[in-house]
Amino acid sequence: MRYLKPYIIKDLKKKMVFIGGPRQSGKTTLAKDILKEFKDGLYLNWDRSIDQKKILSEDWSREDQLLVFDEIHKYPKWKNLIKGYYDTFKDDHQFIITGSARLDLYKRGGDSLLGRYHYWRLHPFDLSEIPIKISKEEAFKRLLNVGGFPEPFLDNDVREAKRWREERYNRIIKDDIRDLENIKNIQQMSMLLTLLRERVGGLIVVSNLAQDLQVSPATVAKWIEIFEKMYLIFTIRAYTQKLPRAISKPFKVYFFDNADVIGDQGAKFENLVATHLLKRCHFHQDYTGEKMELWFLRDKEHHEADFLLTKENKIIDIIETKWSDT
């Protein structure tokens, strides 16, 4: 059972539930597992043309207690559609909406749905969530070598994990991003992703990347924003009490899939710690509603700590990662 299941089932009694997170992190499996808790329910995937017709024509039974709409954010007017369904059928049905893009940011042509849903972010496996019969020592090795996404993590085959990762990249870059964004130069966008994989944990200067790719800094910034929306990467910024100053400074990039990192064990370990901390932040914020954020620390003398956690704008942890330190 994935860690979000009991919380989602509880939230469904009051509102719709949106489940976001990286492609192939287990959102569909989780939603179908929750479906088993209901006497009747229906799973519909927007990527299937037959399911598209069912969604648009309201082709479901009144006995279907739970309706799961997967990847529906690819429909341009999806928010208006879901709002109408919820307002009309909320007494008869409960709703789960899942997607491999940030559902909280895609507001195409519709109402914000404010007050009608709870949003949960599903992360891959980490050391706080290990399948039965896998020790923490073994899980740690797998997280470093094949990453925490369910399929490669459970298979534990480095060669197959590389094939899986290449297929996942192709789906995200060539299908998902083209469905949601008007991107013409996919090849250079892919090159940017490779450059970021080599710079995990280092300071990212957008103008330098733009020069390497021969595109404008605004284009690079836009592509990085898209990678974040698609849950490929996440960025963290230097801690400061003045937000505009933090946004204007160089930032760091980490990957949701730890095996995406191109670098030594130190870089992979730092990325692994970052994913654990972000998962903690997201769960706390989704569960409590309290603002919990991940930063790095850098003072005027360039002394640095890898990570800093804040809760409701108050510092609660400062963390340094050292792979080579015994």
SERO-4910 file (N, C-alpha, C, O; in steps of 0.05 Angstrom, whole numbers):
BEGIN
 pado doro    nc1    nc2    nc3   cac1   cac2   cac3    cc1    cc2    cc3    oc1    oc2    oc3
  Met    A     17    -24      0      0      0      0     18     25      0     35     28     17
  Arg    A     13     44    -19     28     68    -20     20     87      3     -2     85     13
  Tyr    A     39    104     11     36    120     36     13    139     35      4    148     57
  Leu    A      3    147     12    -19    167     11    -47    155     12    -66    170     16
  Lys    A    -49    129      9    -76    117      6    -95    124     28   -117    133     22
  Pro    A    -89    120     53   -109    126     74   -118    155     75   -141    161     82
  Tyr    A    -99    173     69   -105    202     70   -124    209     47   -142    226     50
  Ile    A   -119    198     23   -136    204      0   -164    193      5   -184    207     -1
  Ile    A   -167    169     15   -193    157     20   -209    175     40   -233    179     37
  Lys    A   -195    185     60   -209    203     79   -217    229     66   -239    239     71
  Asp    A   -200    241     49   -207    266     36   -230    263     16   -245    282     12
  Leu    A   -232    240      4   -254    236    -16   -281    239     -4   -300    244    -19
  Lys    A   -284    237     22   -310    240     35   -320    269     34   -344    274     38
  Lys    A   -301    287     30   -308    316     31   -305    330      4   -322    347     -3
  Lys    A   -284    323    -12   -279    337    -37   -268    318    -58   -263    295    -53
  Met    A   -263    330    -82   -247    315   -102   -219    313    -92   -210    329    -75
  Val    A   -204    293   -103   -176    291    -97   -160    291   -123   -165    276   -141
  Phe    A   -141    309   -125   -122    310   -147    -96    296   -138    -86    302   -116
  Ile    A    -86    278   -155    -60    265   -149    -41    273   -171    -44    264   -194
  Gly    A    -20    288   -164      0    296   -183     26    281   -177     28    267   -157
  Gly    A     45    284   -195     71    271   -190     84    262   -216     71    264   -237
  Pro    A    109    253   -215    123    245   -239    109    222   -254     96    206   -242
  Arg    A    113    222   -280    103    200   -296    115    174   -286    140    172   -282
  Gln    A     99    154   -284    107    127   -275    116    125   -246    131    107   -239
  Ser    A    107    144   -230    113    142   -201     92    125   -186     96    120   -163
  Gly    A     71    117   -200     52     99   -188     24    111   -183      9    100   -168
  Lys    A     18    133   -196     -8    147   -191    -31    130   -201    -51    127   -186
  Thr    A    -29    118   -225    -50    101   -235    -54     77   -218    -77     69   -211
  Thr    A    -32     64   -210    -34     40   -193    -47     47   -166    -64     32   -156
  Leu    A    -40     70   -155    -52     79   -130    -81     84   -133    -97     75   -116
  Ala    A    -89     98   -155   -117    104   -159   -134     78   -162   -156     76   -152
  Lys    A   -123     59   -177   -137     34   -181   -139     18   -156   -158      3   -151
  Asp    A   -118     20   -139   -119      7   -113   -140     18    -95   -154      4    -81
  Ile    A   -144     45    -96   -165     58    -81   -192     50    -92   -211     47    -76
  Leu    A   -194     46   -118   -220     37   -130   -230     11   -118   -254      7   -115
  Lys    A   -211     -6   -110   -218    -32    -99   -233    -29    -72   -246    -48    -62
  Glu    A   -230     -6    -59   -243     -1    -33   -272      6    -37   -287      8    -17
  Phe    A   -281     10    -61   -309     18    -67   -323     -5    -81   -311    -21    -96
  Lys    A   -348     -8    -75   -364    -30    -86   -365    -27   -117   -362    -47   -131
  Asp    A   -370     -2   -126   -370      3   -155   -354     28   -161   -354     47   -145
  Gly    A   -340     28   -184   -325     51   -192   -316     48   -221   -319     27   -233
  Leu    A   -304     69   -231   -297     69   -260   -271     85   -264   -268    107   -253
  Tyr    A   -252     73   -278   -227     86   -285   -227     93   -315   -232     76   -332
  Leu    A   -222    119   -321   -222    128   -349   -196    144   -354   -189    161   -338
  Asn    A   -182    137   -376   -157    149   -383   -160    166   -408   -168    156   -429
  Trp    A   -154    192   -406   -157    210   -428   -140    202   -452   -146    210   -475
  Asp    A   -118    187   -448   -101    179   -470   -114    158   -488   -104    152   -509
  Arg    A   -136    146   -479   -151    127   -495   -176    140   -507   -192    152   -493
  Ser    A   -178    139   -534   -200    153   -548   -227    144   -538   -246    160   -536
  Ile    A   -230    118   -532   -256    108   -523   -264    120   -496   -287    125   -490
  Asp    A   -243    124   -479   -248    136   -453   -254    166   -455   -269    177   -440
  Gln    A   -241    179   -475   -247    207   -479   -277    211   -485   -290    229   -474
  Lys    A   -288    194   -502   -316    196   -509   -334    192   -485   -354    205   -481
  Lys    A   -326    173   -468   -342    167   -444   -341    191   -425   -362    198   -413
  Ile    A   -318    204   -422   -316    227   -404   -333    250   -414   -348    262   -399
  Leu    A   -331    256   -440   -345    279   -451   -375    274   -453   -390    294   -452
  Ser    A   -383    249   -455   -412    243   -457   -424    235   -431   -448    227   -430
  Glu    A   -408    236   -409   -418    228   -382   -428    199   -382   -449    193   -371
  Asp    A   -413    182   -395   -421    154   -398   -411    137   -374   -392    122   -376
  Trp    A   -425    140   -352   -420    124   -329   -446    119   -314   -466    132   -319
  Ser    A   -446    100   -296   -470     92   -281   -472    108   -255   -452    116   -243
  Arg    A   -496    112   -247   -501    125   -221   -490    109   -198   -484    119   -177
  Glu    A   -487     82   -202   -477     64   -182   -447     67   -179   -435     57   -159
  Asp    A   -433     79   -198   -404     82   -196   -398    103   -174   -398    127   -179
  Gln    A   -391     93   -151   -386    112   -128   -362    129   -133   -362    153   -128
  Leu    A   -341    117   -144   -316    131   -149   -309    133   -178   -309    112   -192
  Leu    A   -304    157   -189   -296    161   -216   -267    170   -216   -261    190   -203
  Val    A   -250    157   -231   -222    164   -234   -217    174   -262   -221    159   -281
  Phe    A   -209    199   -265   -202    210   -291   -171    214   -292   -160    230   -277
  Asp    A   -158    199   -310   -129    199   -311   -120    216   -335   -131    213   -357
  Glu    A   -100    234   -331    -88    250   -352   -108    269   -366   -104    277   -389
  Ile    A   -130    276   -352   -150    293   -365   -141    322   -368   -153    337   -383
  His    A   -118    329   -355   -108    356   -358    -99    362   -387    -93    385   -393
  Lys    A    -97    341   -403    -89    345   -431   -112    356   -448   -108    366   -470
  Tyr    A   -136    356   -437   -159    368   -450   -159    398   -444   -159    405   -420
  Pro    A   -158    416   -464   -155    445   -459   -175    457   -439   -167    475   -424
  Lys    A   -200    447   -439   -220    459   -421   -226    440   -397   -249    440   -388
  Trp    A   -206    426   -388   -211    405   -368   -221    416   -342   -237    403   -328
  Lys    A   -212    440   -334   -221    450   -307   -250    457   -307   -264    452   -288
  Asn    A   -260    470   -329   -288    476   -330   -305    450   -331   -326    448   -318
  Leu    A   -295    430   -345   -308    404   -347   -311    391   -320   -333    383   -312
  Ile    A   -288    389   -305   -288    376   -279   -305    392   -259   -320    380   -243
  Lys    A   -304    418   -260   -320    435   -243   -350    429   -247   -365    426   -227
  Gly    A   -358    428   -272   -386    422   -277   -395    395   -267   -416    392   -256
  Tyr    A   -377    374   -272   -384    347   -263   -386    346   -233   -404    334   -222
  Tyr    A   -367    359   -219   -367    358   -190   -392    372   -178   -405    361   -161
  Asp    A   -398    396   -189   -420    411   -179   -447    396   -184   -466    398   -169
  Thr    A   -448    381   -206   -472    367   -214   -476    340   -200   -498    333   -192
  Phe    A   -453    326   -198   -455    297   -189   -443    291   -162   -440    268   -154
  Lys    A   -435    312   -147   -420    307   -122   -436    291   -101   -424    278    -84
  Asp    A   -463    291   -103   -479    276    -84   -479    246    -92   -486    229    -75
  Asp    A   -473    240   -117   -474    212   -126   -446    199   -130   -443    175   -127
  His    A   -426    216   -135   -399    205   -141   -378    220   -126   -380    243   -118
  Gln    A   -356    205   -122   -331    217   -113   -311    217   -136   -313    199   -153
  Phe    A   -292    236   -136   -275    239   -159   -245    239   -151   -237    252   -132
  Ile    A   -229    224   -167   -200    226   -166   -191    235   -193   -198    223   -214
  Ile    A   -174    256   -194   -162    266   -219   -132    262   -216   -119    272   -198
  Thr    A   -120    247   -235    -91    243   -234    -78    254   -259    -90    256   -280
  Gly    A    -52    261   -257    -38    271   -280     -8    273   -275      1    276   -252
  Ser    A      7    270   -296     36    271   -295     48    299   -298     72    302   -301
  Ala    A     30    319   -298     39    347   -298     28    360   -273     10    348   -259
  Arg    A     37    383   -266     28    396   -242      0    407   -246     -4    429   -257
  Leu    A    -20    392   -236    -48    399   -240    -54    426   -226    -73    439   -234
  Asp    A    -39    434   -206    -44    459   -193    -35    483   -209    -42    506   -203
  Leu    A    -19    479   -230     -9    501   -246    -23    504   -274    -23    525   -285
  Tyr    A    -34    481   -284    -47    483   -310    -75    493   -307    -93    478   -299
  Lys    A    -79    518   -313   -105    531   -310   -117    539   -337   -128    561   -339
  Arg    A   -115    522   -356   -123    529   -383   -153    533   -385   -169    514   -379
  Gly    A   -162    556   -392   -189    562   -400   -210    553   -379   -230    541   -387
  Gly    A   -205    558   -354   -226    549   -335   -223    560   -307   -204    574   -300
  Asp    A   -242    552   -291   -243    560   -263   -220    548   -248   -210    526   -255
  Ser    A   -211    561   -227   -188    551   -211   -196    527   -194   -179    514   -182
  Leu    A   -222    521   -192   -232    499   -176   -227    503   -146   -228    483   -130
  Leu    A   -221    527   -138   -215    533   -110   -236    523    -91   -260    529    -95
  Gly    A   -228    508    -71   -247    498    -51   -260    472    -58   -276    462    -42
  Arg    A   -255    461    -82   -269    437    -91   -251    412    -89   -261    390    -94
  Tyr    A   -226    416    -84   -208    392    -85   -185    395    -65   -178    416    -56
  His    A   -174    371    -57   -149    370    -43   -128    359    -62   -134    342    -79
  Tyr    A   -104    369    -60    -82    362    -79    -61    347    -64    -50    356    -44
  Trp    A    -54    322    -74    -33    306    -62    -12    301    -84    -18    297   -107
  Arg    A     13    301    -75     36    296    -93     48    269    -86     58    265    -64
  Leu    A     48    250   -105     59    224   -101     88    223   -110     94    230   -133
  His    A    106    215    -92    134    212    -99    142    183   -103    127    165    -94
  Pro    A    164    178   -115    175    150   -117    182    139    -90    179    153    -69
  Phe    A    191    114    -89    199    102    -64    224    117    -52    240    127    -67
  Asp    A    226    117    -26    250    126    -12    253    110     13    239     90     17
  Leu    A    272    117     30    278    101     53    256    101     74    256     84     92
  Ser    A    237    120     72    215    120     91    192    103     80    172     98     95
  Glu    A    194     93     56    172     77     43    185     55     27    191     59      3
  Ile    A    190     33     39    203     10     26    184    -14     24    172    -21     44
  Pro    A    182    -26      1    165    -50     -2    174    -72     17    198    -74     24
  Ile    A    156    -88     25    161   -111     44    183   -129     32    185   -133      8
  Lys    A    200   -139     50    222   -158     43    246   -145     31    265   -159     22
  Ile    A    247   -119     30    272   -105     20    283    -90     44    270    -73     56
  Ser    A    308    -96     52    321    -83     74    328    -54     68    329    -47     44
  Lys    A    333    -38     88    341    -10     84    368     -9     69    372      9     53
  Glu    A    386    -27     76    412    -27     63    409    -33     33    421    -20     16
  Glu    A    392    -53     27    388    -60     -1    373    -37    -16    379    -31    -39
  Ala    A    353    -25     -2    338     -3    -14    356     20    -20    353     33    -41
  Phe    A    375     26     -2    394     48     -6    410     44    -31    415     63    -47
  Lys    A    420     19    -35    436     13    -59    419     16    -85    428     27   -105
  Arg    A    394      7    -83    377     10   -107    370     39   -113    369     47   -136
  Leu    A    366     55    -92    359     83    -97    382     97   -111    378    114   -128
  Leu    A    407     90   -104    430    102   -117    435     92   -145    442    107   -163
  Asn    A    429     66   -150    437     54   -175    414     54   -196    420     59   -220
  Val    A    389     49   -188    367     48   -207    345     68   -202    326     71   -217
  Gly    A    347     83   -179    327    103   -173    303     91   -158    301     67   -155
  Gly    A    285    108   -149    263    100   -133    236     96   -147    217     89   -134
  Phe    A    235     99   -173    210     94   -187    203     65   -186    221     48   -189
  Pro    A    178     58   -182    170     30   -175    181      9   -194    192    -11   -184
  Glu    A    178     12   -220    186     -9   -238    216    -15   -237    223    -38   -232
  Pro    A    234      4   -241    263     -2   -239    272     -9   -211    290    -26   -207
  Phe    A    259      3   -191    267     -3   -163    261    -32   -156    278    -46   -144
  Leu    A    238    -42   -164    230    -69   -158    245    -90   -175    252   -111   -165
  Asp    A    250    -83   -200    265   -101   -218    295   -103   -210    307   -124   -212
  Asn    A    306    -80   -202    334    -79   -194    353    -89   -215    371   -105   -209
  Asp    A    349    -80   -240    366    -88   -262    376    -63   -276    360    -48   -288
  Val    A    402    -57   -273    413    -32   -283    408    -28   -313    401     -6   -322
  Arg    A    413    -49   -329    409    -47   -358    380    -41   -365    374    -23   -381
  Glu    A    361    -56   -353    333    -51   -358    324    -24   -348    307    -11   -360
  Ala    A    337    -14   -326    330     12   -316    338     34   -335    324     54   -338
  Lys    A    360     30   -349    369     50   -369    349     50   -393    343     72   -403
  Arg    A    340     27   -401    321     26   -423    294     39   -415    282     54   -430
  Trp    A    286     33   -390    261     45   -380    263     75   -379    245     90   -386
  Arg    A    287     85   -371    290    114   -368    290    128   -395    278    149   -398
  Glu    A    302    115   -415    302    126   -442    274    128   -453    266    147   -466
  Glu    A    258    107   -449    231    106   -458    214    128   -444    197    141   -456
  Arg    A    219    131   -418    205    151   -403    211    179   -413    193    196   -416
  Tyr    A    237    185   -418    244    211   -430    230    216   -456    219    238   -460
  Asn    A    229    196   -473    216    200   -499    186    206   -496    176    223   -510
  Arg    A    173    192   -477    145    197   -472    140    226   -462    122    240   -471
  Ile    A    157    235   -444    153    261   -432    160    283   -452    144    302   -455
  Ile    A    183    281   -464    193    302   -482    176    303   -508    167    324   -516
  Lys    A    173    280   -520    160    279   -547    130    278   -546    117    286   -565
  Asp    A    118    269   -524     89    267   -523     77    287   -503     62    305   -511
  Asp    A     84    284   -477     71    300   -457     76    330   -461     57    346   -460
  Ile    A    101    338   -465    107    366   -468     95    378   -493     85    401   -493
  Arg    A     96    363   -515     83    372   -539     53    375   -537     41    392   -549
  Asp    A     41    358   -520     12    359   -516      4    385   -500    -17    396   -505
  Leu    A     22    393   -482     15    415   -464     28    442   -470     18    463   -462
  Glu    A     50    441   -485     65    466   -490     72    468   -519     75    448   -533
  Asn    A     73    493   -529     80    498   -557    110    500   -560    121    522   -562
  Ile    A    124    477   -560    153    476   -561    161    466   -589    153    444   -597
  Lys    A    177    481   -603    185    473   -630    212    460   -630    217    440   -645
  Asn    A    231    469   -613    258    459   -614    262    438   -592    275    443   -572
  Ile    A    250    414   -597    252    393   -577    280    383   -573    288    375   -551
  Gln    A    296    383   -595    324    373   -593    341    389   -574    355    378   -558
  Gln    A    339    416   -576    355    433   -558    344    431   -530    359    433   -510
  Met    A    318    427   -527    306    424   -501    317    398   -488    323    398   -464
  Ser    A    320    377   -503    332    352   -493    361    356   -485    370    345   -466
  Met    A    376    373   -501    403    379   -494    405    394   -468    424    389   -452
  Leu    A    386    412   -463    386    426   -437    383    406   -414    396    409   -394
  Leu    A    365    387   -418    360    367   -397    386    352   -391    392    346   -367
  Thr    A    401    345   -411    427    331   -407    446    348   -392    460    339   -374
  Leu    A    448    374   -399    466    392   -385    458    394   -356    476    395   -339
  Leu    A    432    395   -350    424    396   -322    430    371   -307    437    372   -283
  Arg    A    429    348   -320    436    323   -307    465    322   -299    472    309   -279
  Glu    A    482    337   -312    511    338   -306    517    360   -285    540    361   -276
  Arg    A    497    376   -278    502    399   -260    487    397   -233    483    417   -220
  Val    A    478    373   -226    463    369   -201    480    378   -177    503    370   -174
  Gly    A    468    395   -161    481    404   -137    498    429   -141    506    442   -121
  Gly    A    503    437   -166    519    461   -172    500    485   -177    476    481   -182
  Leu    A    512    508   -176    496    532   -181    490    534   -211    507    531   -228
  Ile    A    465    539   -217    455    542   -244    453    571   -252    438    586   -239
  Val    A    468    579   -272    466    606   -283    453    604   -310    465    593   -329
  Val    A    429    615   -313    413    612   -337    427    623   -362    426    612   -383
  Ser    A    441    646   -358    454    658   -381    477    641   -392    481    640   -416
  Asn    A    490    626   -375    511    608   -384    500    584   -400    511    577   -420
  Leu    A    478    573   -391    465    552   -405    455    562   -432    456    548   -452
  Ala    A    444    586   -433    434    597   -457    456    601   -478    452    596   -502
  Gln    A    480    609   -468    502    612   -486    511    585   -498    518    582   -521
  Asp    A    511    564   -481    519    537   -490    500    527   -511    508    513   -530
  Leu    A    474    533   -508    454    523   -527    447    541   -550    432    534   -568
  Gln    A    459    566   -549    454    586   -569    424    593   -571    413    595   -593
  Val    A    411    597   -548    384    606   -546    383    629   -526    403    634   -513
  Ser    A    361    642   -523    359    664   -505    356    654   -476    345    632   -471
  Pro    A    365    670   -456    361    663   -428    331    659   -421    325    641   -405
  Ala    A    314    675   -434    285    672   -428    275    644   -437    258    632   -424
  Thr    A    286    634   -459    278    608   -469    287    586   -450    272    568   -444
  Val    A    312    588   -440    322    568   -421    306    568   -396    298    547   -385
  Ala    A    299    592   -386    283    595   -362    256    582   -366    245    569   -348
  Lys    A    244    586   -389    218    575   -395    219    544   -396    202    531   -386
  Trp    A    240    533   -409    243    504   -411    247    492   -383    236    470   -377
  Ile    A    263    505   -366    266    495   -339    240    494   -324    234    476   -309
  Glu    A    224    515   -328    197    517   -315    180    493   -325    165    482   -309
  Ile    A    181    487   -351    166    464   -361    175    438   -349    159    421   -342
  Phe    A    202    434   -347    212    410   -335    201    407   -306    195    385   -297
  Glu    A    199    429   -292    188    428   -265    158    421   -265    149    405   -249
  Lys    A    143    433   -284    115    426   -286    110    397   -292     90    385   -283
  Met    A    129    385   -307    126    356   -314    138    338   -294    140    314   -298
  Tyr    A    147    348   -271    159    333   -250    184    317   -259    189    295   -250
  Leu    A    199    329   -277    225    318   -283    246    327   -263    262    311   -254
  Ile    A    245    353   -257    265    365   -239    251    381   -218    227    387   -220
  Phe    A    266    389   -198    256    410   -180    280    429   -174    303    420   -173
  Thr    A    274    454   -170    295    474   -164    293    483   -135    271    484   -124
  Ile    A    316    489   -124    316    501    -97    334    526    -99    353    528   -114
  Arg    A    327    546    -83    340    572    -84    353    578    -58    348    566    -37
  Ala    A    371    598    -58    385    606    -34    365    618    -15    348    634    -22
  Tyr    A    368    611     11    350    621     31    354    651     35    376    661     39
  Thr    A    332    665     34    332    694     40    304    701     49    284    689     40
  Gln    A    301    721     66    274    730     74    261    748     54    238    756     57
  Lys    A    276    755     33    265    772     12    263    755    -14    283    749    -27
  Leu    A    238    747    -20    233    729    -42    244    739    -69    256    723    -84
  Pro    A    239    764    -77    250    773   -103    280    769   -106    290    763   -128
  Arg    A    295    773    -84    324    769    -85    330    740    -90    349    734   -104
  Ala    A    315    721    -77    320    693    -81    315    685   -110    330    669   -121
  Ile    A    294    696   -122    287    688   -150    308    698   -169    313    685   -190
  Ser    A    320    721   -164    339    732   -183    367    719   -182    383    723   -200
  Lys    A    373    704   -161    399    692   -157    401    665   -170    381    652   -177
  Pro    A    426    655   -175    430    627   -184    416    607   -166    414    612   -142
  Phe    A    407    585   -177    393    565   -162    405    538   -167    424    535   -182
  Lys    A    395    517   -154    405    490   -158    382    472   -169    359    478   -164
  Val    A    390    452   -184    371    433   -196    376    405   -186    398    396   -184
  Tyr    A    354    391   -180    355    363   -173    333    348   -188    315    360   -199
  Phe    A    336    321   -190    318    305   -206    301    287   -188    310    277   -168
  Phe    A    276    284   -196    258    266   -181    268    237   -183    265    221   -165
  Asp    A    279    230   -206    291    203   -210    321    205   -204    336    217   -219
  Asn    A    329    193   -181    356    195   -173    376    184   -193    399    194   -195
  Ala    A    368    164   -209    385    152   -229    389    170   -253    404    163   -271
  Asp    A    374    192   -254    378    211   -276    405    226   -274    415    236   -294
  Val    A    416    227   -250    440    243   -245    464    232   -259    470    208   -257
  Ile    A    478    249   -274    503    242   -287    525    254   -270    529    278   -271
  Gly    A    540    237   -256    561    248   -239    570    226   -220    564    203   -223
  Asp    A    587    234   -200    598    215   -182    578    208   -160    556    218   -160
  Gln    A    586    190   -142    568    181   -121    560    205   -102    539    204    -91
  Gly    A    578    224    -99    572    247    -83    548    263    -93    530    271    -78
  Ala    A    547    267   -120    525    281   -132    499    265   -130    478    276   -125
  Lys    A    501    239   -134    477    221   -132    467    221   -103    442    221    -99
  Phe    A    485    220    -84    477    220    -56    463    246    -48    443    246    -34
  Glu    A    474    269    -58    462    295    -52    434    296    -64    416    306    -51
  Asn    A    431    286    -89    405    286   -101    386    269    -86    362    276    -83
  Leu    A    396    246    -76    379    228    -60    368    241    -35    345    239    -28
  Val    A    386    256    -21    378    270      3    357    292     -4    337    295     10
  Ala    A    362    305    -27    343    326    -36    315    315    -41    295    327    -33
  Thr    A    314    291    -54    287    279    -59    273    271    -34    249    274    -31
  His    A    288    261    -14    276    254     12    265    279     25    243    278     36
  Leu    A    280    300     25    271    325     39    247    337     24    228    347     38
  Leu    A    247    337     -2    224    348    -17    199    331    -12    177    342     -9
  Lys    A    202    305    -11    179    288     -6    167    294     22    143    295     25
  Arg    A    185    299     41    176    307     68    161    334     67    140    337     79
  Cys    A    172    353     52    159    379     50    132    377     37    112    388     47
  His    A    130    362     15    105    360      1     84    346     17     61    354     18
  Phe    A     92    324     31     72    310     48     62    328     70     38    329     75
  His    A     80    342     83     72    359    106     53    381     96     33    387    109
  Gln    A     60    393     73     43    415     63     16    405     54     -5    417     59
  Asp    A     16    382     39     -9    371     29    -27    361     52    -52    362     50
  Tyr    A    -15    351     74    -31    340     96    -40    362    116    -63    362    124
  Thr    A    -22    381    123    -29    400    143    -38    427    132    -51    443    146
  Gly    A    -29    433    107    -35    460     96    -14    480    105    -15    504     97
  Glu    A      5    472    121     26    490    130     48    492    108     54    472     95
  Lys    A     59    516    105     79    520     84    106    509     94    117    518    114
  Met    A    116    489     79    142    477     86    159    478     60    151    467     40
  Glu    A    183    490     61    199    494     37    228    485     41    238    484     63
  Leu    A    240    478     18    267    469     17    285    490      3    278    500    -19
  Trp    A    307    497     16    326    517      6    354    506      8    358    485     18
  Phe    A    374    522     -2    401    518      6    411    544     19    398    565     16
  Leu    A    433    542     33    442    565     49    469    574     39    488    558     35
  Arg    A    472    600     34    497    612     24    499    640     35    482    657     28
  Asp    A    520    646     51    523    672     62    541    690     45    550    681     24
  Lys    A    546    714     53    561    733     38    590    725     34    603    733     15
  Glu    A    600    708     53    628    698     51    629    672     35    650    659     34
  His    A    606    665     23    604    640      6    606    615     22    612    594     11
  His    A    602    616     48    599    592     64    572    579     57    552    594     53
  Glu    A    571    553     55    547    541     43    538    516     59    555    501     69
  Ala    A    513    512     61    501    487     71    482    477     49    468    493     37
  Asp    A    482    451     45    468    440     22    438    445     23    426    452      3
  Phe    A    426    442     47    397    444     49    389    458     74    402    456     95
  Leu    A    367    472     72    354    486     95    324    482     92    313    487     71
  Leu    A    311    474    114    282    471    114    269    493    130    278    500    152
  Thr    A    247    503    120    232    523    135    203    513    137    192    501    118
  Lys    A    190    519    160    162    514    164    149    540    172    156    552    192
  Glu    A    130    548    156    116    574    161    137    596    163    135    613    181
  Asn    A    157    595    145    179    615    143    198    615    167    214    634    169
  Lys    A    198    594    183    217    592    205    236    569    200    227    547    192
  Ile    A    262    573    204    282    552    199    278    529    219    277    534    243
  Ile    A    277    504    209    274    481    227    298    462    224    303    447    242
  Asp    A    312    462    201    334    444    197    354    456    178    347    469    159
  Ile    A    380    451    183    401    457    164    417    431    160    426    419    180
  Ile    A    421    423    136    431    396    130    454    398    110    452    411     90
  Glu    A    476    384    116    499    382     98    503    353     90    502    335    107
  Thr    A    508    348     65    512    320     56    542    316     50    555    333     37
  Lys    A    553    293     59    581    287     55    583    257     48    582    241     66
  Trp    A    586    250     23    589    222     15    615    210     24    616    187     33
  Ser    A    637    225     23    663    215     29    671    216     59    692    206     67
  Asp    A    654    229     75    660    233    103    651    208    119    627    203    120
  Thr    A    670    194    131    663    169    146    648    176    172    640    157    187
***
